[in-house]
Amino acid sequence: MFILFIISKFTLGCQINGYESGVCSQRVQISDGVEFCNYELDDYICVPELRNLWPDHTIENRDKEIRLDFVAYIRDRLVQEINGEVDSVLIKDDTCYKAYKQFLCKWNFPPCDQTTNLTIPICQSYCTSYYENCGLNLTPCLQYFQKLKPGLDQNC
């Protein structure tokens, strides 16, 4: 009986940033807590599981962290573009930051299978869209997807 309790207590969850710290939830059930990323997400997504050990590891806080990271990246990139340090991409149109937001949100709230509670890798197209629209070298994006097991390298 005791062993069964331990096994059920430590079942694998869906992965957030490589750690099995999430639970597969329907987006509409948690949409109030996800203001920044809400419209970028799939119907079922991996969200932080509430645990007493990390009470601040919440959906709301994760969404706020993503928004702050996004704003900081856009700010820094605009400064670099204005100073002529990198090609002007953000100044010309909004495709770069839209692609970055989509990629960032899907990476941090990945899609999942509601029946198995397992993470579904994001589509390679989100990664390549971000890299291409922001004028970045595609190599890191392509290398990541080449390392995935066959069948997991989704190109939606």
Rosetta constraint file for C-alpha pairs under 8 A:
AtomPair CA 1 CA 5 HARMONIC 6.43 0.50
AtomPair CA 2 CA 6 HARMONIC 6.50 0.50
AtomPair CA 3 CA 7 HARMONIC 6.26 0.50
AtomPair CA 4 CA 8 HARMONIC 6.15 0.50
AtomPair CA 5 CA 9 HARMONIC 6.02 0.50
AtomPair CA 6 CA 10 HARMONIC 6.37 0.50
AtomPair CA 7 CA 11 HARMONIC 6.43 0.50
AtomPair CA 12 CA 20 HARMONIC 6.23 0.50
AtomPair CA 13 CA 20 HARMONIC 4.97 0.50
AtomPair CA 13 CA 21 HARMONIC 6.01 0.50
AtomPair CA 13 CA 22 HARMONIC 5.35 0.50
AtomPair CA 13 CA 23 HARMONIC 5.60 0.50
AtomPair CA 13 CA 24 HARMONIC 7.80 0.50
AtomPair CA 13 CA 117 HARMONIC 6.17 0.50
AtomPair CA 13 CA 118 HARMONIC 6.62 0.50
AtomPair CA 14 CA 19 HARMONIC 8.00 0.50
AtomPair CA 14 CA 20 HARMONIC 5.37 0.50
AtomPair CA 14 CA 21 HARMONIC 6.63 0.50
AtomPair CA 14 CA 22 HARMONIC 4.98 0.50
AtomPair CA 14 CA 23 HARMONIC 5.59 0.50
AtomPair CA 14 CA 24 HARMONIC 6.45 0.50
AtomPair CA 14 CA 46 HARMONIC 5.90 0.50
AtomPair CA 14 CA 112 HARMONIC 7.05 0.50
AtomPair CA 14 CA 117 HARMONIC 5.68 0.50
AtomPair CA 14 CA 118 HARMONIC 4.70 0.50
AtomPair CA 14 CA 119 HARMONIC 4.89 0.50
AtomPair CA 15 CA 19 HARMONIC 4.99 0.50
AtomPair CA 15 CA 20 HARMONIC 4.27 0.50
AtomPair CA 15 CA 21 HARMONIC 5.99 0.50
AtomPair CA 15 CA 22 HARMONIC 5.86 0.50
AtomPair CA 15 CA 46 HARMONIC 6.94 0.50
AtomPair CA 15 CA 110 HARMONIC 7.96 0.50
AtomPair CA 15 CA 118 HARMONIC 7.44 0.50
AtomPair CA 15 CA 119 HARMONIC 5.85 0.50
AtomPair CA 16 CA 20 HARMONIC 6.43 0.50
AtomPair CA 16 CA 21 HARMONIC 6.26 0.50
AtomPair CA 16 CA 22 HARMONIC 6.25 0.50
AtomPair CA 16 CA 46 HARMONIC 6.85 0.50
AtomPair CA 16 CA 47 HARMONIC 7.43 0.50
AtomPair CA 16 CA 48 HARMONIC 7.50 0.50
AtomPair CA 16 CA 107 HARMONIC 7.99 0.50
AtomPair CA 16 CA 108 HARMONIC 6.19 0.50
AtomPair CA 16 CA 109 HARMONIC 6.89 0.50
AtomPair CA 16 CA 110 HARMONIC 7.14 0.50
AtomPair CA 17 CA 107 HARMONIC 7.42 0.50
AtomPair CA 17 CA 108 HARMONIC 6.51 0.50
AtomPair CA 21 CA 48 HARMONIC 6.00 0.50
AtomPair CA 21 CA 49 HARMONIC 6.22 0.50
AtomPair CA 22 CA 46 HARMONIC 5.56 0.50
AtomPair CA 22 CA 47 HARMONIC 5.04 0.50
AtomPair CA 22 CA 48 HARMONIC 4.36 0.50
AtomPair CA 22 CA 49 HARMONIC 4.82 0.50
AtomPair CA 23 CA 46 HARMONIC 5.38 0.50
AtomPair CA 23 CA 47 HARMONIC 5.55 0.50
AtomPair CA 23 CA 48 HARMONIC 6.38 0.50
AtomPair CA 23 CA 49 HARMONIC 5.55 0.50
AtomPair CA 23 CA 117 HARMONIC 6.54 0.50
AtomPair CA 24 CA 44 HARMONIC 6.42 0.50
AtomPair CA 24 CA 45 HARMONIC 5.51 0.50
AtomPair CA 24 CA 46 HARMONIC 4.54 0.50
AtomPair CA 24 CA 47 HARMONIC 6.41 0.50
AtomPair CA 24 CA 112 HARMONIC 5.91 0.50
AtomPair CA 24 CA 113 HARMONIC 7.04 0.50
AtomPair CA 24 CA 114 HARMONIC 5.80 0.50
AtomPair CA 24 CA 117 HARMONIC 5.28 0.50
AtomPair CA 24 CA 118 HARMONIC 7.42 0.50
AtomPair CA 24 CA 119 HARMONIC 7.95 0.50
AtomPair CA 25 CA 29 HARMONIC 7.20 0.50
AtomPair CA 25 CA 30 HARMONIC 7.56 0.50
AtomPair CA 25 CA 44 HARMONIC 5.48 0.50
AtomPair CA 25 CA 45 HARMONIC 5.54 0.50
AtomPair CA 25 CA 46 HARMONIC 6.28 0.50
AtomPair CA 25 CA 47 HARMONIC 6.76 0.50
AtomPair CA 25 CA 114 HARMONIC 7.12 0.50
AtomPair CA 26 CA 30 HARMONIC 7.07 0.50
AtomPair CA 26 CA 43 HARMONIC 5.80 0.50
AtomPair CA 26 CA 44 HARMONIC 4.46 0.50
AtomPair CA 26 CA 45 HARMONIC 6.40 0.50
AtomPair CA 26 CA 114 HARMONIC 8.00 0.50
AtomPair CA 27 CA 31 HARMONIC 5.80 0.50
AtomPair CA 27 CA 38 HARMONIC 7.71 0.50
AtomPair CA 27 CA 41 HARMONIC 7.38 0.50
AtomPair CA 27 CA 42 HARMONIC 7.06 0.50
AtomPair CA 27 CA 43 HARMONIC 5.25 0.50
AtomPair CA 27 CA 44 HARMONIC 5.60 0.50
AtomPair CA 27 CA 45 HARMONIC 6.35 0.50
AtomPair CA 28 CA 43 HARMONIC 7.49 0.50
AtomPair CA 30 CA 34 HARMONIC 6.73 0.50
AtomPair CA 30 CA 59 HARMONIC 7.94 0.50
AtomPair CA 31 CA 35 HARMONIC 7.04 0.50
AtomPair CA 31 CA 38 HARMONIC 6.08 0.50
AtomPair CA 33 CA 59 HARMONIC 6.16 0.50
AtomPair CA 33 CA 60 HARMONIC 4.82 0.50
AtomPair CA 33 CA 63 HARMONIC 7.77 0.50
AtomPair CA 34 CA 38 HARMONIC 5.27 0.50
AtomPair CA 34 CA 59 HARMONIC 6.72 0.50
AtomPair CA 34 CA 60 HARMONIC 5.91 0.50
AtomPair CA 34 CA 63 HARMONIC 5.73 0.50
AtomPair CA 35 CA 63 HARMONIC 7.13 0.50
AtomPair CA 36 CA 63 HARMONIC 6.28 0.50
AtomPair CA 36 CA 64 HARMONIC 7.39 0.50
AtomPair CA 36 CA 66 HARMONIC 7.94 0.50
AtomPair CA 36 CA 67 HARMONIC 6.22 0.50
AtomPair CA 37 CA 41 HARMONIC 6.68 0.50
AtomPair CA 37 CA 63 HARMONIC 6.65 0.50
AtomPair CA 37 CA 101 HARMONIC 7.82 0.50
AtomPair CA 37 CA 102 HARMONIC 7.88 0.50
AtomPair CA 37 CA 105 HARMONIC 5.51 0.50
AtomPair CA 40 CA 101 HARMONIC 7.90 0.50
AtomPair CA 40 CA 102 HARMONIC 5.56 0.50
AtomPair CA 40 CA 105 HARMONIC 6.49 0.50
AtomPair CA 40 CA 106 HARMONIC 6.95 0.50
AtomPair CA 41 CA 45 HARMONIC 7.17 0.50
AtomPair CA 41 CA 105 HARMONIC 7.01 0.50
AtomPair CA 41 CA 106 HARMONIC 6.15 0.50
AtomPair CA 41 CA 109 HARMONIC 7.25 0.50
AtomPair CA 41 CA 110 HARMONIC 7.86 0.50
AtomPair CA 41 CA 111 HARMONIC 7.58 0.50
AtomPair CA 42 CA 110 HARMONIC 7.95 0.50
AtomPair CA 42 CA 111 HARMONIC 5.85 0.50
AtomPair CA 43 CA 111 HARMONIC 7.66 0.50
AtomPair CA 44 CA 111 HARMONIC 5.73 0.50
AtomPair CA 44 CA 112 HARMONIC 5.69 0.50
AtomPair CA 44 CA 113 HARMONIC 6.97 0.50
AtomPair CA 44 CA 114 HARMONIC 6.60 0.50
AtomPair CA 45 CA 109 HARMONIC 5.80 0.50
AtomPair CA 45 CA 110 HARMONIC 5.51 0.50
AtomPair CA 45 CA 111 HARMONIC 4.31 0.50
AtomPair CA 45 CA 112 HARMONIC 5.20 0.50
AtomPair CA 46 CA 109 HARMONIC 5.42 0.50
AtomPair CA 46 CA 110 HARMONIC 5.50 0.50
AtomPair CA 46 CA 111 HARMONIC 6.07 0.50
AtomPair CA 46 CA 112 HARMONIC 5.84 0.50
AtomPair CA 46 CA 119 HARMONIC 6.80 0.50
AtomPair CA 47 CA 59 HARMONIC 6.24 0.50
AtomPair CA 47 CA 109 HARMONIC 6.05 0.50
AtomPair CA 48 CA 57 HARMONIC 6.42 0.50
AtomPair CA 48 CA 58 HARMONIC 5.81 0.50
AtomPair CA 48 CA 59 HARMONIC 5.91 0.50
AtomPair CA 48 CA 62 HARMONIC 8.00 0.50
AtomPair CA 49 CA 57 HARMONIC 7.71 0.50
AtomPair CA 49 CA 58 HARMONIC 7.28 0.50
AtomPair CA 50 CA 54 HARMONIC 7.58 0.50
AtomPair CA 50 CA 55 HARMONIC 6.79 0.50
AtomPair CA 50 CA 57 HARMONIC 6.84 0.50
AtomPair CA 50 CA 58 HARMONIC 6.40 0.50
AtomPair CA 51 CA 55 HARMONIC 6.02 0.50
AtomPair CA 51 CA 57 HARMONIC 7.75 0.50
AtomPair CA 56 CA 61 HARMONIC 6.90 0.50
AtomPair CA 57 CA 61 HARMONIC 6.64 0.50
AtomPair CA 57 CA 62 HARMONIC 7.02 0.50
AtomPair CA 58 CA 62 HARMONIC 6.12 0.50
AtomPair CA 59 CA 63 HARMONIC 6.16 0.50
AtomPair CA 60 CA 64 HARMONIC 6.26 0.50
AtomPair CA 61 CA 65 HARMONIC 6.13 0.50
AtomPair CA 62 CA 66 HARMONIC 6.26 0.50
AtomPair CA 63 CA 67 HARMONIC 6.25 0.50
AtomPair CA 64 CA 68 HARMONIC 6.19 0.50
AtomPair CA 65 CA 69 HARMONIC 6.14 0.50
AtomPair CA 66 CA 70 HARMONIC 6.05 0.50
AtomPair CA 66 CA 104 HARMONIC 7.33 0.50
AtomPair CA 66 CA 105 HARMONIC 7.24 0.50
AtomPair CA 66 CA 108 HARMONIC 7.84 0.50
AtomPair CA 67 CA 71 HARMONIC 6.15 0.50
AtomPair CA 68 CA 72 HARMONIC 6.10 0.50
AtomPair CA 69 CA 73 HARMONIC 6.11 0.50
AtomPair CA 70 CA 74 HARMONIC 6.18 0.50
AtomPair CA 70 CA 100 HARMONIC 7.99 0.50
AtomPair CA 70 CA 101 HARMONIC 6.89 0.50
AtomPair CA 70 CA 104 HARMONIC 7.88 0.50
AtomPair CA 71 CA 75 HARMONIC 6.00 0.50
AtomPair CA 72 CA 76 HARMONIC 6.07 0.50
AtomPair CA 73 CA 77 HARMONIC 5.97 0.50
AtomPair CA 74 CA 78 HARMONIC 6.05 0.50
AtomPair CA 74 CA 97 HARMONIC 7.15 0.50
AtomPair CA 75 CA 79 HARMONIC 6.33 0.50
AtomPair CA 76 CA 80 HARMONIC 6.29 0.50
AtomPair CA 77 CA 81 HARMONIC 6.18 0.50
AtomPair CA 77 CA 90 HARMONIC 7.76 0.50
AtomPair CA 78 CA 82 HARMONIC 6.04 0.50
AtomPair CA 78 CA 90 HARMONIC 6.70 0.50
AtomPair CA 78 CA 91 HARMONIC 7.26 0.50
AtomPair CA 79 CA 83 HARMONIC 6.10 0.50
AtomPair CA 80 CA 84 HARMONIC 6.13 0.50
AtomPair CA 80 CA 85 HARMONIC 5.03 0.50
AtomPair CA 80 CA 86 HARMONIC 5.90 0.50
AtomPair CA 81 CA 85 HARMONIC 5.89 0.50
AtomPair CA 81 CA 86 HARMONIC 5.29 0.50
AtomPair CA 81 CA 87 HARMONIC 6.15 0.50
AtomPair CA 81 CA 88 HARMONIC 5.16 0.50
AtomPair CA 81 CA 89 HARMONIC 7.65 0.50
AtomPair CA 81 CA 90 HARMONIC 7.85 0.50
AtomPair CA 81 CA 91 HARMONIC 7.61 0.50
AtomPair CA 82 CA 88 HARMONIC 7.74 0.50
AtomPair CA 84 CA 88 HARMONIC 7.72 0.50
AtomPair CA 87 CA 135 HARMONIC 7.56 0.50
AtomPair CA 88 CA 92 HARMONIC 6.54 0.50
AtomPair CA 89 CA 93 HARMONIC 6.73 0.50
AtomPair CA 89 CA 96 HARMONIC 6.73 0.50
AtomPair CA 89 CA 133 HARMONIC 7.66 0.50
AtomPair CA 89 CA 134 HARMONIC 6.10 0.50
AtomPair CA 89 CA 135 HARMONIC 7.17 0.50
AtomPair CA 90 CA 94 HARMONIC 6.00 0.50
AtomPair CA 90 CA 95 HARMONIC 7.69 0.50
AtomPair CA 90 CA 96 HARMONIC 6.11 0.50
AtomPair CA 90 CA 97 HARMONIC 6.85 0.50
AtomPair CA 90 CA 134 HARMONIC 7.61 0.50
AtomPair CA 94 CA 98 HARMONIC 6.15 0.50
AtomPair CA 95 CA 99 HARMONIC 6.00 0.50
AtomPair CA 95 CA 133 HARMONIC 6.18 0.50
AtomPair CA 95 CA 134 HARMONIC 7.92 0.50
AtomPair CA 96 CA 100 HARMONIC 6.10 0.50
AtomPair CA 96 CA 130 HARMONIC 6.36 0.50
AtomPair CA 96 CA 133 HARMONIC 4.77 0.50
AtomPair CA 96 CA 134 HARMONIC 4.75 0.50
AtomPair CA 97 CA 101 HARMONIC 6.00 0.50
AtomPair CA 97 CA 130 HARMONIC 7.99 0.50
AtomPair CA 97 CA 134 HARMONIC 7.64 0.50
AtomPair CA 98 CA 102 HARMONIC 6.22 0.50
AtomPair CA 99 CA 103 HARMONIC 6.13 0.50
AtomPair CA 99 CA 126 HARMONIC 7.13 0.50
AtomPair CA 99 CA 129 HARMONIC 6.07 0.50
AtomPair CA 99 CA 130 HARMONIC 4.64 0.50
AtomPair CA 99 CA 133 HARMONIC 7.03 0.50
AtomPair CA 100 CA 104 HARMONIC 5.93 0.50
AtomPair CA 100 CA 130 HARMONIC 5.10 0.50
AtomPair CA 100 CA 134 HARMONIC 7.99 0.50
AtomPair CA 101 CA 105 HARMONIC 6.01 0.50
AtomPair CA 102 CA 106 HARMONIC 6.12 0.50
AtomPair CA 102 CA 126 HARMONIC 7.08 0.50
AtomPair CA 103 CA 107 HARMONIC 5.93 0.50
AtomPair CA 103 CA 126 HARMONIC 5.44 0.50
AtomPair CA 103 CA 127 HARMONIC 6.08 0.50
AtomPair CA 103 CA 130 HARMONIC 6.64 0.50
AtomPair CA 104 CA 108 HARMONIC 6.22 0.50
AtomPair CA 105 CA 109 HARMONIC 5.83 0.50
AtomPair CA 105 CA 110 HARMONIC 7.79 0.50
AtomPair CA 106 CA 110 HARMONIC 4.95 0.50
AtomPair CA 106 CA 111 HARMONIC 7.26 0.50
AtomPair CA 106 CA 122 HARMONIC 6.70 0.50
AtomPair CA 107 CA 122 HARMONIC 6.88 0.50
AtomPair CA 110 CA 119 HARMONIC 6.64 0.50
AtomPair CA 110 CA 120 HARMONIC 6.85 0.50
AtomPair CA 110 CA 121 HARMONIC 6.93 0.50
AtomPair CA 110 CA 122 HARMONIC 6.38 0.50
AtomPair CA 111 CA 119 HARMONIC 6.07 0.50
AtomPair CA 111 CA 120 HARMONIC 5.33 0.50
AtomPair CA 111 CA 121 HARMONIC 7.05 0.50
AtomPair CA 111 CA 122 HARMONIC 6.84 0.50
AtomPair CA 112 CA 117 HARMONIC 6.38 0.50
AtomPair CA 112 CA 118 HARMONIC 5.52 0.50
AtomPair CA 112 CA 119 HARMONIC 4.24 0.50
AtomPair CA 112 CA 120 HARMONIC 4.88 0.50
AtomPair CA 113 CA 117 HARMONIC 5.43 0.50
AtomPair CA 113 CA 118 HARMONIC 5.50 0.50
AtomPair CA 113 CA 119 HARMONIC 6.44 0.50
AtomPair CA 113 CA 120 HARMONIC 6.71 0.50
AtomPair CA 114 CA 118 HARMONIC 7.56 0.50
AtomPair CA 120 CA 152 HARMONIC 7.77 0.50
AtomPair CA 121 CA 152 HARMONIC 6.41 0.50
AtomPair CA 121 CA 153 HARMONIC 7.30 0.50
AtomPair CA 121 CA 154 HARMONIC 6.93 0.50
AtomPair CA 122 CA 126 HARMONIC 7.39 0.50
AtomPair CA 122 CA 154 HARMONIC 6.83 0.50
AtomPair CA 123 CA 127 HARMONIC 7.35 0.50
AtomPair CA 123 CA 153 HARMONIC 7.33 0.50
AtomPair CA 123 CA 154 HARMONIC 4.81 0.50
AtomPair CA 123 CA 155 HARMONIC 5.04 0.50
AtomPair CA 123 CA 156 HARMONIC 5.42 0.50
AtomPair CA 124 CA 128 HARMONIC 6.26 0.50
AtomPair CA 124 CA 141 HARMONIC 7.87 0.50
AtomPair CA 124 CA 145 HARMONIC 6.82 0.50
AtomPair CA 124 CA 153 HARMONIC 6.92 0.50
AtomPair CA 124 CA 154 HARMONIC 5.84 0.50
AtomPair CA 124 CA 155 HARMONIC 4.86 0.50
AtomPair CA 124 CA 156 HARMONIC 7.09 0.50
AtomPair CA 125 CA 129 HARMONIC 5.76 0.50
AtomPair CA 125 CA 155 HARMONIC 5.71 0.50
AtomPair CA 125 CA 156 HARMONIC 6.41 0.50
AtomPair CA 126 CA 130 HARMONIC 6.28 0.50
AtomPair CA 127 CA 131 HARMONIC 6.28 0.50
AtomPair CA 127 CA 141 HARMONIC 6.09 0.50
AtomPair CA 128 CA 132 HARMONIC 5.82 0.50
AtomPair CA 128 CA 138 HARMONIC 6.68 0.50
AtomPair CA 128 CA 141 HARMONIC 6.58 0.50
AtomPair CA 128 CA 142 HARMONIC 7.80 0.50
AtomPair CA 129 CA 133 HARMONIC 5.81 0.50
AtomPair CA 130 CA 134 HARMONIC 6.01 0.50
AtomPair CA 131 CA 135 HARMONIC 6.11 0.50
AtomPair CA 131 CA 136 HARMONIC 4.83 0.50
AtomPair CA 131 CA 137 HARMONIC 6.62 0.50
AtomPair CA 131 CA 138 HARMONIC 5.83 0.50
AtomPair CA 131 CA 141 HARMONIC 7.59 0.50
AtomPair CA 132 CA 136 HARMONIC 6.00 0.50
AtomPair CA 132 CA 137 HARMONIC 7.64 0.50
AtomPair CA 132 CA 138 HARMONIC 7.00 0.50
AtomPair CA 138 CA 142 HARMONIC 6.19 0.50
AtomPair CA 139 CA 143 HARMONIC 5.95 0.50
AtomPair CA 140 CA 144 HARMONIC 6.20 0.50
AtomPair CA 141 CA 145 HARMONIC 6.66 0.50
AtomPair CA 142 CA 146 HARMONIC 6.18 0.50
AtomPair CA 143 CA 147 HARMONIC 6.38 0.50
AtomPair CA 144 CA 148 HARMONIC 6.98 0.50
AtomPair CA 145 CA 153 HARMONIC 5.58 0.50
AtomPair CA 146 CA 153 HARMONIC 7.23 0.50
AtomPair CA 148 CA 152 HARMONIC 6.00 0.50
AtomPair CA 148 CA 153 HARMONIC 5.89 0.50
AtomPair CA 149 CA 153 HARMONIC 7.00 0.50
